[in-house]
Amino acid sequence: MNTAFAQHKKLTGNHKLVCLSLAIFAASTLSGCRVERQPNYEWLPWLNPMMMFSSAAETNTVNTIFKNKLTNQVPPEGTIPRDFTPLHFTADDAGRTAAGEQLINPFEADDATLKRGKVVFETFCVPCHGTTGAGDGLVAKRGMPGFPIGAPENNAAKWPDGYLFHIVTYGRNVMPSYATQIKQEDRWKAILYLRTLQQSAKPAAKP
Ligand code: HEC
C-alpha cells in the first residue's frame, strides 16, 4: 500500500513537471511570433528617437547634433577626467618640497605594481638615467647629463615619493615634464620600481 501511494505521488510530481515545461515551451515559442517588419506597438513613441533610436555620432567627425558641428566637444569648464587627481603645486623648489610633504604614493610595492613600474621606468627613464638608474643611459652617453638616481647614496633615494613624483610631473631644469606622456598612476609605479633599484644597488665605496 505504502509503495503504491509513493508511486502515485511520484507520478503526480512528474506530471506537474511535464506541464510546467510545456507551458514554458509554449510561452517562449509564442513570444517569438512577431514579424520584424511590422513591429509591435511602441510605448511613448515620441520619446523613442532619444531612447531607442538615438543617432550615434562617430568620434572625430562632423555632425549636426552640436552647434559647432563637432563630435569631440571640449569638456565643460571645471570638470576633470576620471582617476585624475588635480595637482596644485608650483613648478619650483617650494612646490617640490610641498609635494614631498603632502603626497603619498597610493600604491603598494606588490608584484603587479612593480612589474608595471619596471615597464614605465624602462620606457621613459632609462634613456637618460640608465637601466639601474646610474645615470648612464644612451642619451647621457651622447652628452646630456644623465644624473644618477638608482643608488642609496643618491639624493633621489633620500627624498620622499611625492618629491620624485613632482620632478617627473613638472620636470626640473634639463629633465622634461612627463605629465602628458605618463599617466599619474604609472608615475607612482615607476617611483616604486626605482625604490627597488635603490635598495638593491650596492653603496659606492667610501673614499
Ligand atoms: C631626457 C632625459 C631624462 C629622462 C628621460 C628622465 N630624466 Fe630624470 N633627470 C634628468 C636630468 C638631466 C636630471 C637632473 C635635472 C637637474 O639638473 O635638475 C634629472 C633628475 C631626476 C631626478 C632628481 C635627481 C636628483 O638627485 O636631483 C629624479 C628623481 C629623476 N630625474 C627621475 C626620473 C624618472 C623617474 C624618470 C622617468 C619617468 C626620468 N627621471 C626621466 C634627465 C632625464
Boltz pocket constraint, residues with backbone or C-beta under 6 A from the ligand:
constraints:
  - pocket:
      binder: B
      contacts: [[A, 120], [A, 121], [A, 124], [A, 125], [A, 126], [A, 127], [A, 128], [A, 129], [A, 139], [A, 144], [A, 145], [A, 146], [A, 147], [A, 148], [A, 149], [A, 154], [A, 155], [A, 156], [A, 164], [A, 167], [A, 168], [A, 172], [A, 173], [A, 174], [A, 175], [A, 176], [A, 178], [A, 182], [A, 190], [A, 191], [A, 194]]
      max_distance: 6.0
